[in-house]
Amino acid sequence: MHPKEFIDRNVRLLLLADGFSDEATHLACKEAVSHYEKTPAFRKGAVFSECLRVAKRMAKLVQKKQRQQARADKKKGRVAA
């Protein structure tokens, strides 16, 4: 298994287990793999933990935006899709 696949698969499993939405998890996994590709060097043995940290930060941000959007839609009387 390629490291990118490993990061994507395991970050996805952990974020879904933490209760994040599918959309937030998808975007966070993309961000984790992107971080892996962009970073030239990691501390010894900290590649996955750092990618997971970046993914959790992104997932929390996306989840927050989704809640704000849902609240705004509810306030305007729209039905969420």
C-alpha positions in Angstrom: 0.0 0.0 0.0 1.3 3.4 -1.0 1.8 5.9 1.9 -0.8 8.3 0.4 -3.4 5.4 0.3 -2.5 4.5 3.9 -2.9 8.1 5.1 -6.2 8.5 3.2 -7.7 5.2 4.4 -6.7 5.5 8.1 -7.5 9.2 8.5 -10.9 8.5 6.9 -11.6 5.7 9.4 -10.5 7.7 12.4 -12.5 10.8 11.4 -15.7 8.8 10.7 -15.2 7.1 14.1 -15.0 10.6 15.7 -18.4 11.5 14.2 -17.5 13.9 11.4 -19.7 14.1 8.4 -18.8 12.4 5.1 -18.1 15.7 3.3 -15.9 17.0 6.2 -14.0 13.7 6.2 -13.5 13.7 2.4 -12.1 17.2 2.4 -9.9 16.5 5.5 -8.5 13.4 3.9 -7.6 15.4 0.8 -5.9 18.0 3.0 -3.9 15.3 4.9 -2.6 13.8 1.7 -1.8 17.2 0.3 0.1 18.0 3.5 2.0 14.8 3.1 3.0 15.7 -0.5 4.0 19.3 0.3 6.0 18.7 3.5 9.7 17.9 2.7 10.5 16.3 6.0 8.7 15.1 9.1 10.0 14.2 12.6 11.0 10.6 12.9 7.8 8.5 13.3 5.4 11.5 13.1 4.2 11.4 9.6 0.8 9.9 10.2 0.2 11.8 13.4 1.0 15.2 11.8 -1.2 14.4 8.8 -4.0 13.4 11.2 -3.6 16.6 13.1 -4.0 18.6 9.9 -7.0 16.5 8.8 -8.8 17.0 12.2 -8.2 20.7 12.0 -9.8 20.8 8.5 -12.7 18.6 9.5 -13.5 20.8 12.5 -13.5 23.8 10.2 -15.7 22.2 7.6 -18.1 20.9 10.3 -18.4 24.3 11.8 -19.2 25.9 8.4 -21.8 23.2 7.7 -23.5 23.9 11.1 -23.5 27.6 10.4 -25.0 27.0 6.9 -27.7 24.7 8.4 -28.6 27.3 11.0 -28.8 30.1 8.3 -31.0 27.9 6.1 -33.2 27.0 9.1 -33.5 30.7 10.0 -34.5 31.6 6.4 -37.0 28.7 6.3 -35.2 26.5 3.8 -35.0 22.8 4.0 -31.5 21.4 4.2 -30.6 19.0 1.4 
